[in-house]
Amino acid sequence: MSGEPERREFFRITDRIPLEFRLIGRDEFARLEDVIRYNSTQVVDRLHEIYFLEGQGELKEAADQIHEYMRMINRKLDLIIEILGRSSAGDGYTAVKTDVNISGAGVQFMCESPLKDGDLVELRIIIPVFPYPRITCLCEVVRADERDAGPHKCALKFMVINEKDRDVLINYVFLKERQYLRQKKETTS
C-alpha cells in the first residue's frame, strides 16, 4: 500500500444510464444554480400515493383507480418517448448512449461532442430503477481527451446538485454494487 490518502469520496460503478447534456455559459449557470440546488427531482411515478389515497377513501370507485393507473402509464410512455426521441430532437442536448462511470461526485463517459476542460454543462440523468427519478445537475468538465475525430473520454464533476438527488444517485450506485458482488459470489461458488 502506498502512503497516499484515498482521493475518492464516493463509490463508482459503470452502467448504462440514460443521460444527456448541453454546454452552458456562466450566466446560465448562475441562473440555474439556485433552481437546481433547492428543487429536488420530480419522480415520474408515485404508485405508493395511490395506495395511500385508497386508505383515505378518496378513490372509492374502480373507475377512479383505473384512471390513476392510466395516468401513470401515460407518464411512463412519455418518458420512454422522450428518451428515445432525444437523438433526433434539436433542443441543444446531446444524448449519451454508451456505458457511463458514475458516482455521487461526478460522471465519466465517451462522447462525440467537443468538450474542453473547464466547460460548464447542464446534465440530466434518469436513474433506471422504479420510480425512474430524473436528476438535473450543473457540472464542470474536469477532464476531456483532445482528439480530432471520434469519441473521446470526458469526466464531469457535479458542481450543483440537490442533496436529495445526490442521495438517490448514491443509493442507486450501492444497489448496483450489491448486485455486482452478489453475481460475482454466485459465479465463483
Backbone bond lengths (Angstrom), bond angles and torsions (degrees), N, CA, C in turn:
res aa  C-N    CA-C-N  psi(-1)  N-CA   C-N-CA  omega(-1)  CA-C   N-CA-C  phi
1 M - - - 1.446 - - 1.517 110.17 -
2 S 1.277 116.33 141.62 1.453 120.37 177.77 1.521 109.56 -87.21
3 G 1.304 116.30 164.71 1.450 121.79 -178.84 1.523 112.73 -81.98
4 E 1.349 117.38 0.89 1.461 120.53 -178.50 1.521 111.15 -73.89
5 P 1.329 117.06 138.62 1.469 118.89 174.13 1.524 110.00 -73.53
6 E 1.314 116.63 153.07 1.466 122.09 178.26 1.525 108.70 -67.65
7 R 1.338 117.38 128.25 1.461 122.13 -178.27 1.512 112.44 -83.96
8 R 1.306 118.18 -26.06 1.459 120.96 -174.60 1.505 111.78 -77.34
9 E 1.313 113.77 138.48 1.455 120.55 -179.99 1.526 111.10 -100.49
10 F 1.347 117.45 -22.62 1.455 123.09 -175.76 1.522 110.18 -131.49
11 F 1.340 115.74 155.88 1.458 121.12 171.86 1.513 109.18 -69.91
12 R 1.343 116.11 152.13 1.462 121.80 179.44 1.517 109.17 -123.31
13 I 1.330 115.78 147.21 1.451 121.26 172.99 1.527 108.31 -135.23
14 T 1.319 115.56 160.55 1.461 121.38 171.94 1.514 106.84 -113.44
15 D 1.327 115.95 126.30 1.455 121.38 -176.10 1.526 108.34 -155.93
16 R 1.309 115.50 164.40 1.465 120.45 175.84 1.519 107.33 -93.19
17 I 1.310 115.91 104.80 1.460 123.06 -176.99 1.523 107.95 -122.53
18 P 1.342 117.53 130.16 1.469 118.33 177.62 1.530 110.41 -67.54
19 L 1.328 115.83 122.58 1.448 119.61 173.90 1.507 109.78 -145.61
20 E 1.322 113.58 158.29 1.458 120.76 178.61 1.516 107.94 -145.78
21 F 1.325 115.64 153.47 1.453 119.74 -177.29 1.516 109.77 -145.25
22 R 1.341 113.68 163.18 1.456 120.37 173.13 1.521 108.36 -149.30
23 L 1.315 115.17 146.15 1.460 120.94 177.07 1.520 109.40 -71.57
24 I 1.324 116.47 140.67 1.462 121.44 176.36 1.520 108.77 -133.52
25 G 1.316 115.24 161.03 1.460 120.69 177.69 1.526 110.92 -93.73
26 R 1.320 115.56 175.56 1.466 120.75 -179.76 1.533 112.01 -62.85
27 D 1.320 117.20 -37.01 1.474 120.30 179.44 1.516 111.16 -64.17
28 E 1.325 116.83 -46.13 1.465 120.16 179.42 1.527 111.04 -67.96
29 F 1.327 116.76 -34.87 1.464 120.81 175.76 1.530 109.67 -58.84
30 A 1.320 116.82 -47.46 1.469 121.35 -179.69 1.530 110.99 -64.35
31 R 1.328 116.97 -37.79 1.468 120.81 180.00 1.533 111.61 -67.75
32 L 1.340 117.78 -38.67 1.462 122.34 -177.14 1.527 113.56 -84.37
33 E 1.328 117.79 -17.52 1.454 121.89 -171.65 1.533 113.41 -55.42
34 D 1.311 118.24 -54.41 1.468 120.36 -178.16 1.522 112.25 -70.07
35 V 1.317 116.83 -34.58 1.473 120.31 179.23 1.516 109.98 -60.58
36 I 1.317 117.57 -45.14 1.461 121.40 -177.77 1.534 111.28 -75.35
37 R 1.317 117.60 -41.91 1.461 120.84 -176.31 1.523 112.37 -63.59
38 Y 1.339 118.12 -36.50 1.458 120.44 -172.36 1.526 114.46 -106.88
39 N 1.313 118.59 3.99 1.463 122.21 176.35 1.515 109.03 -123.49
40 S 1.328 115.90 113.57 1.459 118.43 -179.92 1.521 109.61 -75.55
41 T 1.306 114.63 166.39 1.448 121.93 -176.64 1.521 112.24 -62.88
42 Q 1.295 115.10 153.57 1.459 120.79 175.32 1.518 108.57 -94.80
43 V 1.311 116.79 127.19 1.451 121.99 -179.65 1.520 108.22 -79.91
44 V 1.328 116.23 137.30 1.454 120.79 -177.71 1.517 111.16 -68.53
45 D 1.325 118.86 -40.52 1.464 123.14 -179.25 1.508 110.70 -122.49
46 R 1.299 114.81 148.75 1.462 120.06 173.90 1.519 107.68 -138.15
47 L 1.310 115.46 68.19 1.449 121.49 -177.55 1.526 111.26 -60.20
48 H 1.335 117.06 -36.63 1.452 119.95 -178.84 1.529 111.89 -62.27
49 E 1.343 118.26 -26.42 1.457 120.67 178.82 1.526 111.42 -65.49
50 I 1.326 117.74 -33.95 1.460 120.81 179.06 1.516 109.61 -64.00
51 Y 1.323 116.66 -45.09 1.459 119.54 179.92 1.529 111.04 -65.43
52 F 1.331 116.12 -36.65 1.444 119.62 177.83 1.528 110.65 -64.63
53 L 1.325 116.09 -43.31 1.463 119.85 179.77 1.520 111.73 -66.15
54 E 1.348 117.31 -33.12 1.462 119.75 177.94 1.520 110.27 -60.01
55 G 1.326 116.55 -39.81 1.456 120.81 179.68 1.518 112.10 -68.01
56 Q 1.324 116.69 -25.04 1.455 120.96 -179.75 1.519 112.40 -84.62
57 G 1.316 116.61 -8.65 1.457 120.18 -179.98 1.516 113.02 81.25
58 E 1.349 117.53 10.77 1.458 120.05 -178.75 1.526 111.70 -78.16
59 L 1.321 117.43 -27.30 1.458 120.59 178.16 1.528 107.50 -106.56
60 K 1.305 116.04 84.54 1.456 119.89 -173.25 1.521 112.33 -85.76
61 E 1.282 117.08 -33.83 1.458 119.32 -174.89 1.522 110.70 -103.64
62 A 1.316 114.55 151.56 1.463 120.34 178.50 1.525 110.99 -61.93
63 A 1.324 117.12 -32.78 1.465 120.95 179.66 1.530 110.59 -63.11
64 D 1.328 117.50 -36.81 1.454 120.43 178.00 1.526 110.93 -66.40
65 Q 1.327 116.39 -40.36 1.462 120.23 177.59 1.515 110.51 -63.43
66 I 1.303 117.28 -46.11 1.465 121.11 179.98 1.516 109.97 -61.16
67 H 1.317 116.52 -41.28 1.460 120.40 178.96 1.531 110.53 -60.20
68 E 1.311 118.16 -43.87 1.457 121.80 -179.72 1.533 111.05 -65.67
69 Y 1.325 117.30 -41.84 1.475 119.96 176.76 1.527 111.03 -63.40
70 M 1.315 117.12 -39.04 1.470 120.40 178.79 1.530 110.73 -65.02
71 R 1.319 117.69 -36.70 1.468 120.65 176.72 1.528 110.42 -63.94
72 M 1.349 117.55 -40.46 1.464 120.45 177.85 1.520 110.91 -65.16
73 I 1.319 117.27 -42.54 1.469 120.77 178.25 1.524 109.62 -62.50
74 N 1.310 117.17 -40.30 1.459 121.50 178.98 1.528 110.81 -62.10
75 R 1.336 118.11 -42.31 1.464 120.95 177.48 1.520 111.03 -63.65
76 K 1.336 117.08 -39.73 1.471 119.96 178.24 1.527 111.00 -63.76
77 L 1.320 116.10 -44.20 1.466 119.48 179.23 1.527 111.09 -64.03
78 D 1.326 117.46 -39.56 1.465 120.28 176.01 1.515 111.14 -59.78
79 L 1.334 116.87 -42.05 1.456 121.13 178.44 1.526 111.05 -63.24
80 I 1.320 117.58 -44.59 1.465 121.39 179.18 1.518 110.68 -62.22
81 I 1.318 117.13 -45.05 1.468 121.16 178.78 1.520 110.22 -62.58
82 E 1.330 116.95 -40.70 1.462 120.72 178.98 1.521 111.09 -62.91
83 I 1.332 117.52 -44.60 1.464 121.22 -179.97 1.524 110.81 -64.06
84 L 1.331 116.37 -46.87 1.462 119.92 -177.66 1.524 112.49 -71.24
85 G 1.307 117.37 -29.97 1.460 120.85 -177.42 1.507 114.51 -86.96
86 R 1.308 118.79 -5.33 1.459 122.00 -176.66 1.516 112.73 -60.73
87 S 1.330 117.47 -36.64 1.463 119.48 -174.86 1.513 111.75 -64.05
88 S 1.329 117.42 -28.82 1.457 119.35 -178.71 1.523 112.27 -97.95
89 A 1.327 117.53 -9.38 1.453 120.58 -177.51 1.524 109.83 -74.75
90 G 1.316 116.60 141.62 1.450 121.65 179.60 1.511 111.43 -101.96
91 D 1.330 118.57 48.78 1.458 121.44 -176.02 1.521 112.82 -99.35
92 G 1.333 117.79 9.29 1.451 120.95 177.65 1.513 114.96 90.69
93 Y 1.317 118.54 -8.16 1.463 121.64 179.79 1.520 109.36 -90.48
94 T 1.320 115.15 144.78 1.457 122.20 175.10 1.518 108.02 -109.12
95 A 1.325 116.49 123.92 1.460 121.07 179.88 1.524 109.50 -85.36
96 V 1.320 115.72 140.68 1.464 122.31 177.15 1.513 107.09 -103.14
97 K 1.327 116.30 123.00 1.458 120.89 -175.68 1.522 111.96 -118.50
98 T 1.314 116.48 28.88 1.460 121.37 177.24 1.528 108.64 -123.52
99 D 1.333 115.26 176.44 1.455 119.35 175.53 1.525 109.02 -65.66
100 V 1.327 115.74 145.14 1.457 121.16 177.24 1.521 108.92 -122.29
101 N 1.302 115.31 148.11 1.458 121.78 174.68 1.520 105.15 -102.71
102 I 1.337 116.38 118.49 1.460 119.75 -169.78 1.516 111.32 -133.50
103 S 1.324 115.34 149.39 1.464 122.67 175.35 1.522 107.72 -148.39
104 G 1.312 116.68 -174.03 1.450 120.80 177.54 1.518 112.74 -74.90
105 A 1.334 117.58 -8.22 1.458 121.54 -177.92 1.520 113.40 -104.45
106 G 1.345 117.08 -23.27 1.452 118.34 -177.71 1.516 112.16 176.89
107 V 1.323 114.80 -171.17 1.452 121.58 -175.62 1.524 109.17 -143.23
108 Q 1.330 115.21 149.19 1.459 121.28 177.90 1.526 107.97 -133.69
109 F 1.343 117.18 137.81 1.460 120.85 -178.01 1.523 109.97 -160.19
110 M 1.332 114.53 168.65 1.462 121.90 175.31 1.522 107.96 -95.10
111 C 1.331 117.08 135.81 1.470 119.41 178.69 1.524 110.60 -148.08
112 E 1.312 114.47 162.56 1.462 122.69 179.17 1.528 111.68 -91.55
113 S 1.329 116.76 -19.80 1.470 121.15 -175.31 1.523 111.29 -68.14
114 P 1.321 115.80 144.14 1.474 119.62 -179.38 1.532 111.43 -81.12
115 L 1.317 116.69 82.36 1.463 121.13 177.12 1.516 109.31 -92.51
116 K 1.335 116.05 147.20 1.460 121.57 179.29 1.523 108.79 -126.44
117 D 1.321 116.28 154.59 1.468 120.97 176.44 1.525 109.35 -53.74
118 G 1.331 116.11 133.87 1.460 121.33 178.40 1.515 114.61 92.33
119 D 1.335 118.54 -11.35 1.468 120.72 177.17 1.522 109.95 -62.49
120 L 1.324 116.80 147.95 1.454 122.29 175.43 1.527 108.77 -102.55
121 V 1.340 115.76 140.01 1.455 121.87 -171.85 1.522 109.78 -137.45
122 E 1.337 115.86 137.90 1.464 120.57 167.44 1.519 106.08 -94.00
123 L 1.332 117.01 126.68 1.459 122.58 -175.00 1.519 109.55 -120.26
124 R 1.334 116.04 135.62 1.460 122.39 174.91 1.519 108.04 -119.01
125 I 1.337 115.65 129.90 1.458 122.27 -178.33 1.519 107.98 -125.09
126 I 1.332 116.99 134.32 1.458 121.15 172.97 1.519 106.77 -110.66
127 I 1.324 115.83 116.89 1.457 121.13 -179.31 1.531 107.76 -76.91
128 P 1.341 118.22 120.13 1.470 120.76 -173.19 1.530 114.40 -81.20
129 V 1.316 116.56 49.00 1.457 123.23 176.83 1.521 107.24 -138.02
130 F 1.337 116.51 138.87 1.455 120.57 179.31 1.510 109.51 -52.28
131 P 1.274 121.93 131.69 1.461 131.48 11.45 1.526 114.03 -97.19
132 Y 1.321 119.74 29.18 1.460 126.02 173.44 1.530 112.99 57.75
133 P 1.322 117.29 60.15 1.470 118.51 178.59 1.525 111.14 -68.36
134 R 1.306 115.04 146.27 1.459 122.55 178.69 1.524 106.88 -111.02
135 I 1.312 116.50 116.01 1.461 122.71 -175.64 1.524 109.01 -105.16
136 T 1.322 115.84 131.80 1.458 121.41 175.11 1.521 107.67 -115.34
137 C 1.320 116.35 134.49 1.462 120.25 179.38 1.525 109.60 -146.62
138 L 1.311 115.20 163.30 1.460 122.01 176.16 1.519 107.90 -107.65
139 C 1.312 116.30 134.45 1.465 121.52 -173.56 1.523 110.99 -130.53
140 E 1.314 113.81 162.71 1.453 121.84 171.54 1.522 107.68 -119.71
141 V 1.317 116.98 137.65 1.462 121.38 176.37 1.530 106.68 -75.58
142 V 1.327 115.94 115.91 1.464 120.25 -179.66 1.526 111.96 -99.55
143 R 1.333 116.52 -18.72 1.458 120.31 178.31 1.519 108.81 -154.75
144 A 1.322 116.28 127.23 1.460 121.55 175.70 1.516 108.15 -142.00
145 D 1.325 116.32 123.42 1.462 120.65 177.69 1.524 108.80 -66.48
146 E 1.291 116.20 137.48 1.463 121.06 178.31 1.529 108.47 -93.49
147 R 1.323 115.85 105.42 1.469 120.86 176.84 1.517 108.37 -129.75
148 D 1.316 115.00 149.63 1.457 119.27 178.92 1.519 111.53 -77.07
149 A 1.323 117.63 -39.60 1.463 121.00 -176.91 1.519 109.61 -140.69
150 G 1.317 114.96 155.92 1.452 120.36 176.95 1.518 112.44 85.72
151 P 1.315 114.92 171.64 1.474 118.86 -178.87 1.528 111.40 -69.87
152 H 1.325 114.14 148.79 1.460 119.94 176.84 1.523 109.69 -133.71
153 K 1.315 115.40 157.84 1.463 121.48 -176.81 1.522 110.01 -82.83
154 C 1.347 114.73 132.04 1.463 121.60 178.48 1.517 109.10 -125.12
155 A 1.309 116.56 140.17 1.465 122.00 175.52 1.523 107.81 -121.32
156 L 1.344 115.75 126.80 1.459 121.86 -179.89 1.513 109.58 -115.60
157 K 1.308 116.29 137.52 1.460 122.52 176.50 1.524 107.88 -104.46
158 F 1.347 116.98 131.70 1.458 120.82 177.18 1.525 108.43 -69.17
159 M 1.313 116.90 116.20 1.460 121.78 177.55 1.528 110.83 -94.44
160 V 1.346 116.25 -40.90 1.462 122.12 179.94 1.523 107.39 -133.58
161 I 1.345 115.18 116.87 1.460 120.99 177.11 1.526 107.21 -149.19
162 N 1.309 116.80 140.01 1.450 120.73 176.62 1.525 108.30 -65.25
163 E 1.323 118.34 136.56 1.465 121.15 -175.87 1.531 112.28 -64.82
164 K 1.332 118.29 -32.35 1.469 120.09 175.62 1.523 110.05 -66.09
165 D 1.325 116.30 -38.23 1.463 120.26 177.43 1.527 110.56 -66.21
166 R 1.342 116.68 -40.04 1.465 119.73 178.00 1.530 109.79 -62.31
167 D 1.348 117.20 -39.30 1.460 120.60 178.00 1.524 111.39 -62.79
168 V 1.340 116.87 -40.14 1.472 120.95 176.86 1.524 109.28 -60.88
169 L 1.316 116.69 -44.76 1.463 121.83 179.79 1.523 111.34 -63.80
170 I 1.317 117.91 -44.12 1.469 121.97 179.64 1.533 110.32 -64.40
171 N 1.323 117.04 -40.92 1.468 119.95 177.29 1.522 110.72 -61.84
172 Y 1.331 117.86 -39.03 1.463 121.13 177.14 1.536 110.58 -63.90
173 V 1.336 117.19 -42.40 1.467 121.06 178.94 1.525 109.90 -60.61
174 F 1.337 116.95 -44.65 1.467 120.12 178.60 1.525 111.29 -64.29
175 L 1.314 117.99 -40.10 1.459 121.84 177.93 1.531 110.71 -59.36
176 K 1.322 117.10 -47.72 1.468 120.89 -179.71 1.531 111.19 -67.12
177 E 1.319 117.61 -36.24 1.463 120.73 178.63 1.530 110.41 -65.90
178 R 1.342 116.97 -42.37 1.473 120.07 176.95 1.527 110.66 -62.22
179 Q 1.338 117.54 -41.79 1.461 120.52 178.08 1.520 110.86 -62.07
180 Y 1.320 116.60 -41.99 1.462 120.80 179.40 1.531 111.09 -63.26
181 L 1.340 116.64 -46.28 1.469 120.25 -179.73 1.525 111.33 -64.94
182 R 1.331 117.41 -39.84 1.471 120.80 178.11 1.526 110.34 -63.66
183 Q 1.331 116.60 -43.41 1.458 120.77 179.29 1.537 110.62 -65.33
184 K 1.304 117.64 -39.82 1.455 121.76 179.09 1.520 110.73 -64.86
185 K 1.333 116.44 -40.80 1.462 121.31 178.79 1.524 111.27 -65.43
186 E 1.334 117.16 -40.05 1.472 121.40 179.67 1.506 111.56 -67.39
187 T 1.319 118.35 -35.50 1.467 120.93 -178.63 1.521 111.44 -75.76
188 T 1.337 117.98 -28.75 1.459 119.96 179.23 1.528 112.37 -83.89
189 S 1.336 117.54 -18.67 1.474 119.97 179.90 1.502 112.10 -80.81
